[in-house]
Amino acid sequence: QVQLVESGGGVVQPGESLTLSCAASGRLSVTIAMGWYRQAPGKRRDSVASITVEGITKYVDSVKGRFTISRDNAKNMMYLQMNSLKPEDTAVYYCYAESDLGNRDWGQGTPVTVSS
């Protein structure tokens, strides 16, 4: 099992930037991918971005060109750099780690509010 702790959420204005961090610990040797989901009020949890151990990244269309996912394997950290934030990016952001068996562990979430 992998333990995950997100941080970095907050309240920003449209157009501003924010960087989320996810600290991972535990059985990381079987982790094949990590990523971020988000859940807006009253909506389902949707994928935002993911990154494999090889460094292959994927993004949902709505954040392409604005968000960047990255990992620092030496520090067991994952990041989500979010630029040009929009009100529709408002959500609770969750990080996850996926094992070679397809199991996912989740963090507790960090809230992001984009409002003028």
MDTraj code that builds the backbone (N, CA, C; nanometers):
import mdtraj as md
import numpy as np

residues = "GLN VAL GLN LEU VAL GLU SER GLY GLY GLY VAL VAL GLN PRO GLY GLU SER LEU THR LEU SER CYS ALA ALA SER GLY ARG LEU SER VAL THR ILE ALA MET GLY TRP TYR ARG GLN ALA PRO GLY LYS ARG ARG ASP SER VAL ALA SER ILE THR VAL GLU GLY ILE THR LYS TYR VAL ASP SER VAL LYS GLY ARG PHE THR ILE SER ARG ASP ASN ALA LYS ASN MET MET TYR LEU GLN MET ASN SER LEU LYS PRO GLU ASP THR ALA VAL TYR TYR CYS TYR ALA GLU SER ASP LEU GLY ASN ARG ASP TRP GLY GLN GLY THR PRO VAL THR VAL SER SER".split()
xyz = np.array([
    [0.0843, -0.1196, 0.0000],
    [0.0000, 0.0000, 0.0000],
    [0.0873, 0.1239, 0.0000],
    [0.0364, 0.2285, -0.0644],
    [0.1082, 0.3540, -0.0745],
    [0.0289, 0.4620, -0.0014],
    [0.0987, 0.5408, 0.0782],
    [0.0359, 0.6536, 0.1459],
    [0.0675, 0.7811, 0.0682],
    [-0.0355, 0.8631, 0.0496],
    [-0.0216, 0.9830, -0.0316],
    [-0.0773, 1.1033, 0.0432],
    [-0.0045, 1.2138, 0.0393],
    [-0.0480, 1.3365, 0.1045],
    [-0.0336, 1.4518, 0.0064],
    [-0.1475, 1.5139, -0.0271],
    [-0.1452, 1.6285, -0.1176],
    [-0.1294, 1.7581, -0.0388],
    [-0.0759, 1.8573, -0.1051],
    [-0.0656, 1.9912, -0.0473],
    [-0.0574, 2.0922, -0.1602],
    [-0.0744, 2.2187, -0.1260],
    [-0.0577, 2.3241, -0.2247],
    [-0.1855, 2.3864, -0.2741],
    [-0.3004, 2.3338, -0.2344],
    [-0.4257, 2.3927, -0.2786],
    [-0.4476, 2.5288, -0.2160],
    [-0.5431, 2.6020, -0.2704],
    [-0.5720, 2.7333, -0.2162],
    [-0.6724, 2.8082, -0.3010],
    [-0.6826, 2.9368, -0.2757],
    [-0.7745, 3.0243, -0.3487],
    [-0.6915, 3.1188, -0.4351],
    [-0.7191, 3.1193, -0.5636],
    [-0.6482, 3.2076, -0.6565],
    [-0.7477, 3.2745, -0.7485],
    [-0.7019, 3.3768, -0.8173],
    [-0.7857, 3.4455, -0.9153],
    [-0.7665, 3.3836, -1.0528],
    [-0.8634, 3.4003, -1.1406],
    [-0.8477, 3.3501, -1.2776],
    [-0.7201, 3.4032, -1.3420],
    [-0.6505, 3.3144, -1.4125],
    [-0.5268, 3.3515, -1.4784],
    [-0.4026, 3.3272, -1.3956],
    [-0.4199, 3.3051, -1.2660],
    [-0.3049, 3.2823, -1.1794],
    [-0.2614, 3.1356, -1.1844],
    [-0.1507, 3.1082, -1.1142],
    [-0.0927, 2.9743, -1.1142],
    [-0.0914, 2.9159, -0.9740],
    [-0.0813, 2.7846, -0.9699],
    [-0.0747, 2.7109, -0.8441],
    [-0.0018, 2.5803, -0.8716],
    [0.0769, 2.5351, -0.7741],
    [0.1434, 2.4068, -0.7877],
    [0.1012, 2.3149, -0.6746],
    [0.0458, 2.2014, -0.7118],
    [0.0079, 2.0998, -0.6140],
    [0.1220, 2.0002, -0.5985],
    [0.1379, 1.9504, -0.4770],
    [0.2395, 1.8493, -0.4486],
    [0.1732, 1.7259, -0.3906],
    [0.2332, 1.6112, -0.4168],
    [0.1846, 1.4852, -0.3622],
    [0.3055, 1.4089, -0.3101],
    [0.3102, 1.3894, -0.1790],
    [0.4194, 1.3151, -0.1161],
    [0.3784, 1.1697, -0.1006],
    [0.4619, 1.0797, -0.1499],
    [0.4303, 0.9376, -0.1483],
    [0.5243, 0.8620, -0.0561],
    [0.4701, 0.7599, 0.0091],
    [0.5506, 0.6724, 0.0938],
    [0.4881, 0.5337, 0.0937],
    [0.5650, 0.4361, 0.1397],
    [0.5142, 0.3006, 0.1439],
    [0.5714, 0.2148, 0.0334],
    [0.4869, 0.1264, -0.0209],
    [0.5304, 0.0256, -0.1175],
    [0.5369, 0.0841, -0.2585],
    [0.6336, 0.1715, -0.2782],
    [0.6444, 0.2407, -0.4054],
    [0.7092, 0.1562, -0.5139],
    [0.7725, 0.0475, -0.4778],
    [0.8447, -0.0339, -0.5751],
    [0.7523, -0.0960, -0.6784],
    [0.6222, -0.1111, -0.6439],
    [0.5285, -0.1718, -0.7387],
    [0.4406, -0.0674, -0.8069],
    [0.4718, 0.0590, -0.7844],
    [0.3932, 0.1667, -0.8469],
    [0.4351, 0.1841, -0.9925],
    [0.3377, 0.1766, -1.0840],
    [0.3694, 0.1904, -1.2260],
    [0.3256, 0.3244, -1.2822],
    [0.2362, 0.3910, -1.2115],
    [0.1881, 0.5203, -1.2585],
    [0.1316, 0.5984, -1.1411],
    [0.1329, 0.7288, -1.1556],
    [0.0702, 0.8189, -1.0593],
    [-0.0054, 0.9247, -1.1361],
    [-0.0947, 0.9914, -1.0677],
    [-0.1698, 1.0939, -1.1388],
    [-0.2571, 1.1754, -1.0473],
    [-0.3343, 1.2609, -1.1116],
    [-0.4258, 1.3511, -1.0415],
    [-0.5665, 1.3381, -1.0967],
    [-0.6623, 1.3375, -1.0065],
    [-0.8023, 1.3480, -1.0393],
    [-0.8540, 1.4749, -0.9712],
    [-0.9703, 1.5184, -1.0126],
    [-1.0364, 1.6292, -0.9444],
    [-1.1862, 1.6055, -0.9400],
    [-1.2460, 1.6628, -0.8369],
    [-1.3901, 1.6496, -0.8205],
    [-1.4484, 1.7845, -0.7833],
    [-1.5274, 1.8378, -0.8727],
    [-1.5958, 1.9640, -0.8474],
    [-1.7236, 1.9370, -0.7687],
    [-1.7750, 2.0365, -0.6991],
    [-1.8979, 2.0171, -0.6203],
    [-2.0115, 1.9634, -0.7046],
    [-2.0710, 1.8548, -0.6592],
    [-2.1849, 1.7981, -0.7292],
    [-2.1523, 1.7189, -0.8547],
    [-2.0226, 1.6999, -0.8796],
    [-1.9826, 1.6280, -1.0000],
    [-1.9004, 1.5043, -0.9637],
    [-1.8795, 1.4176, -1.0617],
    [-1.8002, 1.2983, -1.0388],
    [-1.6518, 1.3330, -1.0383],
    [-1.5709, 1.2405, -0.9873],
    [-1.4266, 1.2578, -0.9875],
    [-1.3717, 1.2213, -1.1261],
    [-1.2995, 1.3127, -1.1876],
    [-1.2485, 1.2920, -1.3233],
    [-1.0963, 1.3011, -1.3272],
    [-1.0396, 1.2285, -1.4203],
    [-0.8953, 1.2315, -1.4372],
    [-0.8489, 1.3657, -1.4918],
    [-0.7345, 1.4104, -1.4433],
    [-0.6742, 1.5355, -1.4900],
    [-0.5459, 1.5063, -1.5669],
    [-0.4575, 1.4316, -1.5041],
    [-0.3279, 1.4022, -1.5651],
    [-0.2685, 1.2788, -1.5003],
    [-0.1793, 1.2130, -1.5747],
    [-0.1108, 1.0965, -1.5212],
    [0.0312, 1.0908, -1.5746],
    [0.1157, 1.0165, -1.5034],
    [0.2544, 1.0007, -1.5455],
    [0.3004, 0.8605, -1.5063],
    [0.3625, 0.7912, -1.6002],
    [0.4112, 0.6564, -1.5730],
    [0.5527, 0.6618, -1.5153],
    [0.6021, 0.5464, -1.4725],
    [0.7381, 0.5416, -1.4194],
    [0.8393, 0.5748, -1.5284],
    [0.7992, 0.5520, -1.6546],
    [0.8874, 0.5873, -1.7665],
    [0.8808, 0.7356, -1.8001],
    [0.7883, 0.8072, -1.7360],
    [0.7762, 0.9501, -1.7614],
    [0.6772, 0.9872, -1.8698],
    [0.5982, 0.8912, -1.9146],
    [0.4965, 0.9191, -2.0169],
    [0.3784, 0.9894, -1.9497],
    [0.3387, 1.1010, -2.0059],
    [0.2326, 1.1814, -1.9456],
    [0.1077, 1.1836, -2.0319],
    [-0.0059, 1.2003, -1.9665],
    [-0.1335, 1.2168, -2.0341],
    [-0.2112, 1.3256, -1.9625],
    [-0.2910, 1.3996, -2.0406],
    [-0.3717, 1.5067, -1.9854],
    [-0.5125, 1.5019, -2.0434],
    [-0.6070, 1.5437, -1.9627],
    [-0.7403, 1.5632, -2.0162],
    [-0.7355, 1.6870, -2.1053],
    [-0.8165, 1.6882, -2.2100],
    [-0.8096, 1.7964, -2.3078],
    [-0.8244, 1.9351, -2.2448],
    [-0.9071, 1.9468, -2.1447],
    [-0.9369, 2.0786, -2.0878],
    [-0.8179, 2.1435, -2.0169],
    [-0.7131, 2.0650, -1.9869],
    [-0.5981, 2.1231, -1.9161],
    [-0.4707, 2.1205, -2.0007],
    [-0.4782, 2.0628, -2.1194],
    [-0.3590, 2.0561, -2.2052],
    [-0.3077, 2.1957, -2.2361],
    [-0.1770, 2.2130, -2.2224],
    [-0.1157, 2.3423, -2.2468],
    [-0.1169, 2.4343, -2.1257],
    [-0.1929, 2.3971, -2.0230],
    [-0.1983, 2.4800, -1.9016],
    [-0.1405, 2.4084, -1.7796],
    [-0.1603, 2.2786, -1.7717],
    [-0.1136, 2.2004, -1.6565],
    [0.0057, 2.1141, -1.6976],
    [0.0971, 2.0935, -1.6031],
    [0.2112, 2.0063, -1.6263],
    [0.2290, 1.9143, -1.5064],
    [0.2312, 1.7846, -1.5334],
    [0.2539, 1.6863, -1.4286],
    [0.4002, 1.6435, -1.4320],
    [0.4565, 1.6232, -1.3144],
    [0.5968, 1.5816, -1.3078],
    [0.6197, 1.4979, -1.1823],
    [0.7303, 1.4253, -1.1816],
    [0.7668, 1.3417, -1.0679],
    [0.9132, 1.3641, -1.0318],
    [0.9434, 1.3548, -0.9042],
    [1.0807, 1.3538, -0.8559],
    [1.0960, 1.2221, -0.7811],
    [1.1444, 1.1211, -0.8509],
    [1.1520, 0.9886, -0.7919],
    [1.2463, 0.9827, -0.6721],
    [1.3490, 1.0647, -0.6745],
    [1.4442, 1.0654, -0.5634],
    [1.3799, 1.1129, -0.4345],
    [1.2819, 1.2011, -0.4480],
    [1.2138, 1.2573, -0.3308],
    [1.0774, 1.1937, -0.3074],
    [1.0382, 1.0995, -0.3955],
    [0.9049, 1.0374, -0.3861],
    [0.7951, 1.1438, -0.3887],
    [0.8094, 1.2364, -0.4804],
    [0.7137, 1.3462, -0.4921],
    [0.6565, 1.3521, -0.6323],
    [0.5338, 1.3981, -0.6421],
    [0.4702, 1.4254, -0.7706],
    [0.4106, 1.5650, -0.7622],
    [0.4091, 1.6339, -0.8765],
    [0.3624, 1.7716, -0.8794],
    [0.2620, 1.7926, -0.9917],
    [0.1793, 1.8936, -0.9740],
    [0.0910, 1.9383, -1.0813],
    [0.1021, 2.0899, -1.0864],
    [0.1736, 2.1380, -1.1869],
    [0.1856, 2.2810, -1.2083],
    [0.0649, 2.3266, -1.2883],
    [-0.0120, 2.4186, -1.2336],
    [-0.1349, 2.4647, -1.2975],
    [-0.1218, 2.6130, -1.3296],
    [-0.1243, 2.6440, -1.4581],
    [-0.1149, 2.7825, -1.5035],
    [-0.2459, 2.8257, -1.5681],
    [-0.2619, 2.9541, -1.5808],
    [-0.3809, 3.0107, -1.6460],
    [-0.5080, 2.9478, -1.5918],
    [-0.5191, 2.9460, -1.4618],
    [-0.6332, 2.8798, -1.3993],
    [-0.7640, 2.9492, -1.4327],
    [-0.8692, 2.8675, -1.4441],
    [-1.0021, 2.9146, -1.4787],
    [-1.0988, 2.8755, -1.3666],
    [-1.2098, 2.9465, -1.3566],
    [-1.3086, 2.9108, -1.2539],
    [-1.3522, 2.7640, -1.2633],
    [-1.3556, 2.7104, -1.3845],
    [-1.3977, 2.5703, -1.4002],
    [-1.2931, 2.4705, -1.3515],
    [-1.1764, 2.5182, -1.3136],
    [-1.0754, 2.4308, -1.2526],
    [-1.0995, 2.4126, -1.1024],
    [-1.1962, 2.4857, -1.0504],
    [-1.2283, 2.4742, -0.9078],
    [-1.2737, 2.3319, -0.8753],
    [-1.2073, 2.2704, -0.7798],
    [-1.2376, 2.1322, -0.7426],
    [-1.1469, 2.0902, -0.6276],
    [-1.1759, 1.9744, -0.5736],
    [-1.0813, 1.9096, -0.4834],
    [-0.9940, 1.8188, -0.5690],
    [-0.8645, 1.8320, -0.5554],
    [-0.7696, 1.7568, -0.6363],
    [-0.7104, 1.6433, -0.5532],
    [-0.7146, 1.5249, -0.6122],
    [-0.6667, 1.4048, -0.5446],
    [-0.5512, 1.3444, -0.6242],
    [-0.4483, 1.3012, -0.5560],
    [-0.3439, 1.2258, -0.6237],
    [-0.3635, 1.0772, -0.5965],
    [-0.3142, 0.9955, -0.6895],
    [-0.3240, 0.8510, -0.6730],
    [-0.1961, 0.7849, -0.7190],
    [-0.1785, 0.6622, -0.6724],
    [-0.0677, 0.5783, -0.7173],
    [-0.1258, 0.4437, -0.7588],
    [-0.0866, 0.3976, -0.8762],
    [-0.1392, 0.2720, -0.9304],
    [-0.0311, 0.1651, -0.9282],
    [-0.0667, 0.0481, -0.8780],
    [0.0301, -0.0607, -0.8681],
    [0.0313, -0.1445, -0.9953],
    [0.1250, -0.2364, -1.0018],
    [0.1340, -0.3252, -1.1169],
    [0.0160, -0.4206, -1.1249],
    [-0.0624, -0.4304, -1.0178],
    [-0.1826, -0.5140, -1.0191],
    [-0.3068, -0.4322, -1.0521],
    [-0.2900, -0.3048, -1.0767],
    [-0.4028, -0.2196, -1.1109],
    [-0.4745, -0.1578, -0.9927],
    [-0.4225, -0.1799, -0.8729],
    [-0.4843, -0.1195, -0.7544],
    [-0.4410, 0.0255, -0.7412],
    [-0.5303, 0.1072, -0.6893],
    [-0.4996, 0.2491, -0.6711],
    [-0.5142, 0.2897, -0.5257],
    [-0.4164, 0.3629, -0.4779],
    [-0.4238, 0.4277, -0.3479],
    [-0.4430, 0.5768, -0.3702],
    [-0.5177, 0.6404, -0.2788],
    [-0.5551, 0.7798, -0.2964],
    [-0.5130, 0.8647, -0.1770],
    [-0.4881, 0.9921, -0.2065],
    [-0.4662, 1.0873, -0.1001],
    [-0.5980, 1.1425, -0.0507],
    [-0.5903, 1.2349, 0.0442],
    [-0.7117, 1.2877, 0.1064],
    [-0.7692, 1.4059, 0.0295],
    [-0.6930, 1.4580, -0.0645],
    [-0.7405, 1.5685, -0.1470],
    [-0.6969, 1.7041, -0.0959],
    [-0.6819, 1.7966, -0.1884],
    [-0.6516, 1.9354, -0.1541],
    [-0.7411, 2.0255, -0.2385],
    [-0.8089, 2.1221, -0.1784],
    [-0.9047, 2.2034, -0.2529],
    [-0.8393, 2.3187, -0.3289],
    [-0.8891, 2.3416, -0.4467],
    [-0.8467, 2.4537, -0.5300],
    [-0.9699, 2.5343, -0.5673],
    [-0.9657, 2.6621, -0.5400],
    [-1.0755, 2.7521, -0.5756],
    [-1.0210, 2.8633, -0.6626],
    [-1.0831, 2.8790, -0.7800],
    [-1.0437, 2.9844, -0.8726],
    [-1.1620, 3.0803, -0.8833],
    [-1.1432, 3.1977, -0.8281],
    [-1.2542, 3.2920, -0.8226],
    [-1.2009, 3.4335, -0.8179],
    [-1.2755, 3.5234, -0.8824],
    [-1.2386, 3.6644, -0.8775],
    [-1.3117, 3.7340, -0.7637],
])
top = md.Topology()
chain = top.add_chain()
for i, resn in enumerate(residues, 1):
    res = top.add_residue(resn, chain, resSeq=i)
    for name in ("N", "CA", "C"):
        top.add_atom(name, md.element.get_by_symbol(name[0]), res)
traj = md.Trajectory(xyz[None], top)
